[in-house]
Structures are given as structure tokens and as C-alpha cells.
Amino acid sequence: MPKTFTISCPCHFGLEAPLKREIYDLGYDITEVTDGRVTFTGDAEAVCRANIHLRTAERVLVEVGRFHATTFEELFQGIKALPWEEYIPENGKFWVTKATSVKSKLFSLTDIQSIAKKAMVERMKTYYDVQWFKEDGADYPVRIFLLKDDVVVTLDSTGTPLHKRGYRTYTSKAPLSETMAAALIQLTPWRADRILVDPFCGSGTFLIEAAMIAANIAPGLNRDFTSMDWTNLISPKLWNELLDEAREEVDTSVECDLQGFDIDPDMVKIARLNAKQAGVDHMIHFQVRDVGALSHPKKYGFILTNPPYGERLEDKKNLPEIYGKLGKAYAGLDSWSMYVITSYEDAPKSIGRKADKNRKIYNGMIKTYFYQFLGPKPKKKD
């Protein structure tokens, strides 16, 4: 059994920096950062901790090996040469759940998947001295990535992606994923003692993620992971110890000023239900309110929001008015900062102010912009 793993975590393109910080904070050394992926080394405990605690990763993948392949024969031999018996027991259920190929000679994903499975079977037939596998044990899903003919072969320790925290039963029309919301929060200077308002709160994701950060609720605390059944690699005792430790670190008594508004009463109801599922409903104030009515007497607050993009053509004509209202409300807030994620390229023009910073982020296949309007920093207390 390998004592140390190479662990790779995919994330949204453009959000590698928050994920790097999270991995460093867990105490692990990063070995590689590529577009949409951060890789580090760690033991079985690291696999558990990453699944339980990482807010911005999509999955936690354990690398089985890497090699170069330009033909299907090279792919077959490369996969067959990997030490599968160190990872998958004789009764393990194994299959290639996903293959991706970018700028590689091998691009037929179904062929990559079937050839990889055959190569794994050949290797394990020799090792276990059997001709057929029952595959009635735990799941060991394989993910294969080809980039410029370099092949990286991994086991998916997560299963259902990490953005599925378990609290979001209901969503809005164009929801922001939980992992993206957490990453965007981490790209702002917001802390739990500062005001945070989302005037287009939808299903409440930004505010629920902020409340979970403030209360130190690990994002993976209330869900299962595929690797919980990998008893040959990770003991159930270790999982239980780390989950107990994460539970002890939760503090939902922390005082916060988190406010969510939406013009749609149904969305406000959904946001409240989701917050309740996450155990943070007492920390957030949700209200039916138009963005134009946004005001606050206190200084140095934050707006963090995902306004309508205008996905349908008939909605696009309303965008200048919606963003104009947001800009007017923001102009009336003394010393506040505002962070807006949108694919609407004329957002700063409609808001009426040039963004101080702008970051390009891919929300799935949609190119979005994270516009940052920076207010002054609070004066240090004497």
C-alpha cells in the first residue's frame, strides 16, 4: 500500500489561487499548479482532510501514475504497467468513469475508456491469479486525463462532486456552484466581523457559504465520499476521527451580519430552506426586496453578488436597468466594496463606474467576469 499519494484537485478555471491557499492551510506541499488543477502530496489522512475541508475543489483524485502515449498500444501498456493491485482489492468495482483529451493524438474517449479497462483487467488477472472479477465490492472509479500526449491516471476518492455539500435542495434558474461561491468569497477581504450583502441572493449560496466559513463548518461534514469504502487504503477509524475533529471545530454562535435580498418571494423561501439545511439559517437575514431599495447605515460593508446575466434574449434588454439600479444603490453606500460575477460585458458601464480589478473566470463553459469595485480599508482601531 502506498504510504504517500500524489493528490490532484480540479477546480474552476481562474480559481486556482484560493484552492492553493486552502491546501497550504491544511499543511500540505503543492507540487504542481496547472489550469483548473492543483496537485500536492500527502498520506491517507490528507485524502480524508482534503475531501472534508476543501471548499473550492471539485474532487480529490489520487494519482496512480503518469506516462506518455501516442498510440492505443502505448496507452494499453502504460495502464497495464501501473500497480493497480496496490489500490484496488480483488473484489473492487473498477471502471473508467471519465476520460478527457486535450491536444493529444488519442482523442476517442470511448476507446480510451475501454482500452484502459482491458489493461487494468490484464494487470490484475496476473496479480490475483484469476480470470474473472466479480466486482461486488467497493467502487474505485478511474479518471484519465490526456494533455499533449501525456497521460495522468487517477482514482476518484470523492464520488459525487464536492460542490454537492448536501444543503442545497432547491436552486435558482442559473445557480452558482457552492465551490465557486466559496472561492469568490476567498478572493475578497471579507471576514466574519464585516457586513456582507447579496442583493440578488437567489438560492442563497454566497451567504450560506460565507456563514459556513464564519462558523468553521467543514463543507464535507454532512456527506459521504467514495473513499470511505476504501478500507484497504483508509481505515474507517481515521475517517471517524477526522469527522469528529471537524465537528468539534464548528461554532455557530459566531455573530455575523449577512443579508440576502431577492425580488422573487419564492427564491427567498428557497434560500431560507437551504440555509436551514446547512444549519446556518439563524446567521443570515433573507428578505424580499428590490435591488433599488438597498441601503445600509454602516460603513465598510461588502456587496458580493451574481446578478442576472440575461441568458435568454428577451431578458438582455432589462440588464442595463438592473445593473443601473445596482450601481445607484452602491453609490449611496459609504466606504463599501462591491464584487460582481457576471457574463454581462457592459456591467461596469451600466453600473456607472469602472471596476478597479477584473478577473476572468469560467463558470462551466460560460466565460464570466469578476468585477471588483474597491472601497477604502477600515481605519485601524487605536
C-alpha positions in Angstrom: 0.0 0.0 0.0 1.4 3.4 -0.9 2.3 5.5 2.2 2.3 8.8 0.3 0.0 9.8 -2.5 0.1 12.4 -5.3 -3.3 14.1 -4.8 -4.7 16.2 -7.5 -7.7 18.6 -7.1 -9.6 20.1 -10.1 -11.2 23.5 -9.7 -12.9 26.1 -11.9 -10.5 27.8 -14.4 -9.2 31.0 -12.9 -9.8 29.9 -9.3 -6.5 28.1 -8.6 -5.2 30.7 -6.2 -7.9 30.2 -3.4 -7.5 26.4 -3.7 -3.7 26.7 -3.4 -4.2 28.7 -0.2 -6.6 26.2 1.2 -4.2 23.3 0.6 -1.3 25.2 2.2 -3.6 26.0 5.2 -4.2 22.2 5.6 -0.4 21.9 5.8 0.5 20.2 2.6 3.2 20.9 0.0 2.0 21.8 -3.5 3.9 20.1 -6.3 2.1 21.5 -9.4 -0.4 24.1 -10.5 -2.0 23.9 -14.0 -5.1 25.5 -15.4 -8.0 24.2 -13.3 -5.9 21.9 -11.2 -3.7 21.9 -8.1 -1.6 18.9 -7.1 0.1 18.1 -3.8 1.5 15.2 -1.8 0.0 13.6 1.3 -0.9 10.4 3.1 -4.3 8.7 3.6 -5.1 11.4 6.2 -4.6 14.0 3.5 -7.1 12.4 1.2 -9.7 12.5 4.0 -8.9 16.0 5.1 -9.0 17.3 1.5 -12.4 15.8 1.0 -13.8 17.1 4.3 -12.3 20.6 4.4 -11.6 21.9 0.8 -14.2 24.5 -0.1 -13.0 25.3 -3.6 -12.0 21.9 -5.1 -14.4 19.9 -7.3 -12.8 16.5 -6.5 -9.9 14.8 -4.7 -8.1 12.5 -7.1 -5.4 10.0 -6.1 -2.8 9.6 -8.9 -2.0 6.0 -9.8 0.6 7.0 -12.4 1.6 9.0 -15.5 3.2 8.2 -18.8 3.5 9.3 -22.4 1.3 7.7 -25.1 0.6 8.5 -28.8 -0.9 5.1 -29.8 -3.5 2.9 -28.2 -0.9 0.2 -27.8 1.3 2.6 -25.7 -1.9 3.5 -23.7 -2.6 -0.2 -23.1 0.9 -1.0 -22.0 1.2 2.2 -19.9 -2.0 1.4 -18.0 -1.0 -2.2 -17.6 2.3 -1.2 -16.1 0.7 0.7 -13.2 0.5 -1.0 -9.8 -3.3 -1.4 -9.6 -3.1 -4.2 -7.0 -1.8 -1.6 -4.6 -5.0 0.4 -4.9 -7.9 -2.0 -5.9 -8.7 -5.2 -4.0 -9.7 -8.4 -5.8 -13.5 -7.7 -5.3 -13.2 -4.0 -6.1 -15.6 -2.5 -8.7 -13.4 -0.5 -11.2 -14.2 1.3 -14.4 -13.1 4.5 -16.2 -15.8 6.9 -15.3 -14.3 9.7 -17.4 -11.6 10.4 -19.9 -10.6 13.8 -21.2 -8.2 14.5 -24.1 -6.7 17.9 -25.0 -4.2 18.4 -27.8 -3.4 14.7 -27.9 -3.2 12.1 -30.7 -5.6 9.9 -28.8 -8.9 11.6 -28.8 -11.6 8.9 -28.9 -12.8 9.0 -25.3 -14.8 5.8 -25.5 -11.8 3.9 -26.9 -9.5 5.4 -24.2 -12.0 4.2 -21.6 -12.4 0.6 -22.9 -8.7 0.1 -23.6 -7.8 1.3 -20.1 -10.3 -1.1 -18.5 -8.9 -4.0 -20.5 -5.3 -3.1 -19.5 -6.4 -2.9 -15.8 -8.0 -6.3 -16.0 -4.9 -7.9 -17.6 -2.7 -6.5 -14.9 -4.9 -7.6 -12.1 -5.6 -11.1 -13.6 -1.9 -11.8 -13.4 -1.6 -10.4 -9.8 -4.7 -12.0 -8.3 -4.4 -15.2 -10.4 -8.0 -15.1 -11.6 -9.6 -15.0 -15.0 -12.7 -13.1 -14.0 -13.6 -10.4 -11.4 -16.9 -10.3 -9.5 -16.6 -6.6 -8.8 -19.1 -6.8 -6.0 -17.0 -4.7 -3.5 -16.4 -1.0 -3.1 -16.3 1.4 -6.0 -12.9 2.5 -7.4 -13.8 5.0 -10.3 -10.9 5.9 -12.6 -10.4 9.2 -14.3 -7.9 9.6 -17.1 -6.5 12.9 -18.4 -4.5 13.3 -21.7 -2.8 16.6 -22.3 -0.3 16.9 -25.2 0.0 13.0 -25.2 0.9 12.9 -21.5 -1.4 10.6 -19.6 -2.4 11.1 -16.0 -4.3 8.2 -14.4 -6.2 8.8 -11.2 -8.7 7.2 -8.8 -11.6 9.4 -7.7 -11.8 9.4 -3.9 -14.8 11.8 -3.9 -17.6 10.4 -5.9 -20.4 12.9 -6.0 -18.5 16.2 -6.7 -17.5 18.4 -3.8 -19.8 21.2 -4.7 -22.7 18.9 -3.6 -22.5 19.9 0.1 -25.9 18.4 0.8 -27.7 21.6 1.9 -28.9 22.9 -1.5 -32.2 21.0 -2.1 -33.5 23.8 -4.3 -31.8 26.1 -6.7 -32.5 29.2 -8.8 -32.6 29.4 -12.6 -28.8 30.0 -13.1 -27.3 28.9 -9.8 -23.7 29.5 -8.9 -21.9 26.3 -7.6 -21.0 26.1 -4.0 -17.3 25.7 -4.8 -17.3 28.8 -7.0 -19.2 30.8 -4.4 -16.7 29.8 -1.7 -13.7 30.6 -4.0 -15.1 34.1 -4.9 -15.6 34.9 -1.2 -12.0 33.9 -0.6 -10.9 36.4 -3.3 -12.4 39.3 -1.3 -11.1 40.7 2.0 -14.4 39.8 3.7 -14.1 38.4 7.2 -16.9 37.3 9.6 -16.9 40.6 11.5 -17.7 42.6 8.3 -21.2 43.2 6.7 -21.9 41.1 3.6 -25.0 41.7 1.4 -26.2 39.8 -1.7 -29.0 41.9 -3.3 -29.6 39.1 -5.9 -29.3 36.2 -3.5 -31.3 33.6 -5.5 -31.0 30.3 -3.6 -28.6 31.9 -1.0 -25.4 30.2 -2.0 -23.0 33.1 -1.4 -24.4 33.8 2.1 -24.7 30.2 3.1 -21.0 29.6 2.1 -20.0 32.8 4.0 -21.9 31.6 7.1 -20.2 28.2 6.9 -16.8 29.9 6.7 -17.6 32.1 9.6 -18.9 29.2 11.7 -16.0 27.0 10.7 -18.3 24.3 9.3 -16.3 22.0 7.0 -18.0 21.7 3.7 -17.8 17.9 3.6 -19.1 17.4 7.1 -22.6 16.2 6.2 -22.0 14.0 3.2 -20.3 10.7 2.1 -17.3 10.1 -0.1 -16.4 7.1 -2.3 -13.1 6.5 -0.5 -15.0 5.9 2.8 -15.4 2.4 1.5 -11.7 2.0 0.5 -10.9 0.1 3.7 -7.7 -1.4 2.0 -6.3 2.2 1.8 -8.0 4.3 4.5 -9.3 2.9 7.8 -12.9 3.8 8.8 -11.4 4.8 12.2 -9.4 7.6 10.6 -12.5 8.9 8.8 -14.4 8.9 12.1 -11.6 10.7 14.0 -11.2 13.4 11.4 -15.0 14.0 11.1 -15.3 14.2 14.9 -12.4 16.7 14.9 -14.2 18.8 12.2 -17.5 18.7 14.2 -15.7 20.0 17.4 -14.3 23.0 15.4 -17.8 24.2 14.5 -19.0 27.4 16.2 -22.5 28.5 15.0 -22.7 31.1 17.8 -20.4 33.5 16.0 -22.0 36.9 15.3 -22.4 37.8 11.7 -24.2 40.5 9.6 -25.2 38.5 6.5 -28.1 39.8 4.4 -29.7 38.4 1.3 -32.4 40.1 -0.8 -34.3 38.9 -3.9 -37.3 40.4 -5.7 -38.7 36.9 -6.1 -40.6 35.7 -2.9 -40.2 32.0 -4.0 -36.4 32.4 -4.1 -36.3 33.9 -0.7 -38.2 30.9 0.7 -35.8 28.6 -1.1 -32.8 30.5 0.3 -34.2 30.1 3.8 -34.8 26.4 3.4 -31.2 25.9 2.1 -29.8 27.9 5.0 -31.7 25.7 7.4 -30.4 22.6 5.8 -26.9 23.9 6.2 -27.5 24.7 9.9 -26.9 28.5 9.4 -30.4 29.9 9.0 -30.1 31.9 12.3 -27.0 33.6 10.9 -28.5 35.1 7.8 -31.3 37.6 7.2 -33.2 37.0 4.0 -35.8 39.4 2.7 -37.9 40.1 -0.4 -36.6 43.4 -1.7 -35.7 45.1 -5.0 -32.0 45.9 -5.5 -33.0 49.6 -5.9 -34.1 49.6 -2.2 -30.6 48.6 -1.0 -29.2 50.8 1.7 -27.2 50.4 5.0 -26.2 52.9 7.7 -22.9 51.2 8.5 -19.6 51.8 6.7 -17.1 49.4 5.2 -19.5 46.6 4.1 -19.3 44.3 1.2 -21.7 43.5 -1.7 -21.0 40.2 -3.2 -23.5 39.2 -5.9 -24.3 37.2 -9.0 -26.9 39.4 -10.8 -29.0 38.1 -13.8 -26.8 37.5 -16.9 -29.6 37.7 -19.5 -29.4 34.0 -20.6 -32.5 34.5 -22.8 -32.6 37.2 -25.4 -35.7 38.7 -24.1 -34.0 39.2 -20.7 -31.0 41.0 -22.1 -32.9 44.3 -22.7 -33.5 44.5 -18.9 -29.9 44.3 -18.0 -28.9 48.0 -18.2 -31.8 48.9 -15.9 -31.0 46.1 -13.4 -27.2 46.9 -13.3 -28.0 50.7 -13.2 -30.1 50.2 -10.1 -27.3 48.2 -8.5 -24.8 51.0 -9.4 -27.1 53.7 -7.9 -27.6 51.7 -4.7 -23.8 51.1 -4.4 -23.0 54.8 -4.9 -25.2 55.5 -1.8 -23.2 53.2 0.4 -20.4 54.9 2.2 -16.9 53.2 2.0 -18.3 49.9 0.8 -16.7 47.4 -1.7 -18.6 45.6 -4.3 -17.8 42.3 -6.1 -19.9 41.2 -9.1 -19.7 38.0 -11.1 -21.5 38.1 -14.4 -21.1 37.3 -18.1 -22.7 40.7 -19.0 -19.7 42.6 -20.5 -21.3 46.0 -20.2 -21.8 45.6 -16.4 -19.3 48.4 -15.4 -20.9 50.8 -18.0 -24.4 50.2 -16.6 -23.2 50.3 -13.0 -21.7 53.7 -13.8 -18.2 53.0 -12.5 -15.1 51.4 -13.9 -14.0 48.3 -12.0 -10.8 48.6 -10.0 -10.0 44.9 -10.9 -11.4 42.4 -13.2 -10.8 38.6 -13.2 -11.8 36.2 -15.9 -13.4 33.0 -14.6 -15.1 30.1 -16.4 -18.4 29.1 -14.8 -18.8 25.8 -16.6 -18.5 26.7 -20.2 -19.7 30.3 -19.7 -16.9 33.0 -19.6 -17.7 35.3 -16.7 -16.0 38.4 -15.2 -15.4 39.0 -11.5 -15.7 42.8 -11.4 -14.2 44.3 -8.2 -15.1 47.8 -7.1 -12.9 48.6 -4.1 -13.8 50.8 -1.2 -11.3 52.2 1.4 -10.0 49.9 4.1 -11.4 50.5 7.6 -9.2 52.6 9.8 -7.2 50.6 12.3 -8.6 50.9 15.8 -6.4 52.5 18.4 
